[in-house]
Amino acid sequence: MNTIGIDIGGTSTKYGLVSESGTIIEQGSIPTCVTEDPQDFVERLKTALNPLMKNVSAIGIGAPNGNYYSGNIEHAPNLKWKGIVPMAELVEQSLKLKTRLTNDANAAAMGEMIFGNAKSMKNFIMITLGTGLGSGIVVDGKVVYGHSGFAGEMGQVIVIPGGRQCGCGRLGCLETYASATGIVRTVKLALETPESKSSLRGQELSAALITKAALEGDELALNAFEFTGEILGRALANAVTFTSPECIFLFGGLAKAGPLIFEPTQKHFSNNLHNIFQNTVKILPSALPESDAAILGAAALIKEPS
Amino acid sequence: MNTIGIDIGGTSTKYGLVSESGTIIEQGSIPTCVTEDPQDFVERLKTALNPLMKNVSAIGIGAPNGNYYSGNIEHAPNLKWKGIVPMAELVEQSLKLKTRLTNDANAAAMGEMIFGNAKSMKNFIMITLGTGLGSGIVVDGKVVYGHSGFAGEMGQVIVIPGGRQCGCGRLGCLETYASATGIVRTVKLALETPESKSSLRGQELSAALITKAALEGDELALNAFEFTGEILGRALANAVTFTSPECIFLFGGLAKAGPLIFEPTQKHFSNNLHNIFQNTVKILPSALPESDAAILGAAALIKEPS
């Protein structure tokens, strides 16, 4: 049987028909929030999915602030829908198919486990380095949801008390440093020093542009990657003490910078890892193709043992 | 059927015959490391346990640096036995009973789940505040051991990079601040300021003495508790983002200081907790009587679903 994987993003929602082996047979996308009414979204989704409904057993949804237990999207800051939206229930009622929902990083972790590099792993952590930093923690072959349903929010670990202002209202959260927006902030701060020379001065900054500058040898850009890797490597070394993963996968925009981000992260990870965990844990890139990962991850959600 | 619970400590090893309902029917203790030969210990243990072997189905052992998967005690710094000691195997061979072993904090978590305040909980964290800081993390009703068997080493989270020297060789680990020895170090540092007034000046410092001074209103002692609670509360708020527990239990010597440690810990925990987790998690004292906890915890190890 096939499944439908749906990835609800701030701007657009991607969906795909996924075979049991993890092939996306057909896919498409619709705008997410045309109106503030989630029911309107569900109607448009139903129309869009109609041609894909071939031998489908269930639907999996990844969404920001998605709660696995309730199937709700709760207070997602980047969506027009306000408050608590019972999305899994709305989709299930409309499409008459079993529907599960979780947050996007948990969905990516499921995708890695079912279709990616974590196929044989029981304990690993998935880190998504996008606009923010998301994480999905797998223990004993199952994604950890915890008591609240919101476990695995490593982007919200305070790594520097009194540090950078985070969108959550607190200061010094990991994602204010280690993410696409985090590295942009790091470069902006460095450029405030008038004597710092960089090809990035006066540019519209983005993680992609900083990566390009670093690859061309721009020292300020290289230092920004080193700093990002220092903060991330330390945080990952601390993370290991909680669930002792076999592997930590890095995924998303910033992970595509390859050795620029992996090398400093690995160095500071190893330097800060407790002896007892040395040689028990690897840091690797995700095997999921980025364009398909969200759909595959959401589809994989249905495959979790319950 | 009864079980035997064994708590291997640096100086002495406690053991008890535990009923299914969690009553210690009989108990005793022997010195741990009389010689450097663990086989000698096992022989003495067998002799000591002989009168307790009534309707016994299995043996559970809590030990420093105990690995649940291998049953080994690995490089325990406070024991005379060096290297890797296959303790579960040695005991099983000698006493001809199924034997499981884990570290002491994991055993305490099991004890809390089977006999204590976590009876109805599926997700919680046990923090033991003794000489060091130990932790046992329970997810979905099972203690997390992770890939290495050493998951739940929260005392080894680096909370202040470049901070206090830890026995592990690194700097700034949580247990160098939040433990019985941590608060002693905090007071010693404060006393280095010549103008600081305190009844503790010139005393042989201990957590118990600092507690007594704080209860009598000694400002330096009270500040030490405030600081300890700040470090611990922050670390616990970060911990919640990983596994989203329903409760964090504090156990051990320092936890007995009651409101002196619970109040600042709770305050800084709440101040640093991400909104999404507010009102989902409590900090409570353990329900296990300290004198019996280690034996009950070790006995409870046998009851874990495998």
Contacts between the chains, C-beta under 8 A, distances in Angstrom:
chain1	res1	chain2	res2	distance
A	65	B	276	7.6
A	74	B	276	7.5
A	75	B	276	7.9
A	121	B	147	8.0
A	122	B	147	7.3
A	123	B	146	5.1
A	123	B	147	4.4
A	123	B	151	8.0
A	137	B	242	6.4
A	137	B	243	7.3
A	139	B	139	5.5
A	139	B	144	5.5
A	139	B	146	7.1
A	140	B	139	8.0
A	140	B	142	7.0
A	140	B	144	7.8
A	142	B	140	7.0
A	144	B	139	5.5
A	144	B	140	7.8
A	144	B	242	7.7
A	144	B	243	5.6
A	144	B	244	7.7
A	145	B	244	7.2
A	146	B	123	5.1
A	146	B	139	7.1
A	146	B	243	5.1
A	146	B	244	2.5
A	146	B	245	6.6
A	147	B	122	7.3
A	147	B	123	4.4
A	147	B	244	5.3
A	147	B	245	6.0
A	147	B	246	3.9
A	147	B	280	6.0
A	147	B	281	7.0
A	148	B	244	4.6
A	148	B	276	7.2
A	148	B	277	6.0
A	148	B	280	4.2
A	148	B	281	7.8
A	149	B	244	7.4
A	150	B	244	5.7
A	150	B	276	5.1
A	150	B	277	6.7
A	150	B	280	8.0
A	151	B	123	7.9
A	151	B	241	7.8
A	151	B	242	6.6
A	151	B	243	5.2
A	151	B	244	3.8
A	152	B	241	7.7
A	152	B	242	7.0
A	152	B	244	8.0
A	153	B	241	4.3
A	153	B	274	6.6
A	153	B	276	7.0
A	154	B	241	6.0
A	154	B	242	7.0
A	156	B	241	5.0
A	156	B	274	4.6
A	156	B	276	7.9
A	157	B	238	4.7
A	157	B	241	5.4
A	158	B	234	6.7
A	158	B	237	7.2
A	158	B	238	6.0
A	158	B	272	6.0
A	161	B	234	6.6
A	168	B	274	5.8
A	168	B	275	6.4
A	169	B	275	7.0
A	170	B	272	7.0
A	170	B	274	7.0
A	234	B	158	6.7
A	234	B	161	6.6
A	237	B	158	7.2
A	238	B	157	4.7
A	238	B	158	6.0
A	239	B	242	7.1
A	241	B	151	7.8
A	241	B	152	7.7
A	241	B	153	4.3
A	241	B	154	6.0
A	241	B	156	5.0
A	241	B	157	5.4
A	242	B	137	6.4
A	242	B	144	7.7
A	242	B	151	6.7
A	242	B	152	7.0
A	242	B	154	7.0
A	242	B	239	7.0
A	242	B	242	4.7
A	242	B	243	6.9
A	243	B	137	7.3
A	243	B	144	5.6
A	243	B	146	5.1
A	243	B	151	5.2
A	243	B	242	6.9
A	243	B	243	7.4
A	244	B	144	7.7
A	244	B	145	7.2
A	244	B	146	2.5
A	244	B	147	5.2
A	244	B	148	4.6
A	244	B	149	7.4
A	244	B	150	5.6
A	244	B	151	3.8
A	244	B	152	8.0
A	245	B	146	6.6
A	245	B	147	6.0
A	246	B	147	3.9
A	272	B	158	6.1
A	272	B	170	7.0
A	274	B	153	6.6
A	274	B	156	4.6
A	274	B	168	5.8
A	274	B	170	7.0
A	275	B	168	6.4
A	275	B	169	7.0
A	276	B	65	7.6
A	276	B	74	7.6
A	276	B	75	8.0
A	276	B	148	7.2
A	276	B	150	5.2
A	276	B	153	6.9
A	276	B	156	7.9
A	277	B	148	6.0
A	277	B	150	6.7
A	280	B	147	6.0
A	280	B	148	4.2
A	280	B	150	8.0
A	281	B	147	7.0
A	281	B	148	7.8
